[in-house]
Amino acid sequence: MLVTSDIPEGRGAGSSSALQIAALRAIAAAFEYRLTDDDVTALAQRIDRDIVHAPTSAGTLSALVHARA
């Protein structure tokens, strides 16, 4: 997966979290693996904490996970 953006670093207003959530959902769908919204929130929070080392609050992630277009 290749993603590009023109958003300056640190100015995305949650764009990296939104992208992370979209990627989690896309990967799960590609493997026909069903994730609940709570699963996606927990996975995103773990990735932020353990891999990215930029903890995002569960509230922020949950708001993004539950947002619908």
Summary of the structure (lengths in Angstrom):
residues: 69
radius of gyration: 12.0
end to end distance: 22.6
largest distance: 34.0
contacts: 140
relative contact order: 0.15
helix: 59%
strand: 0%
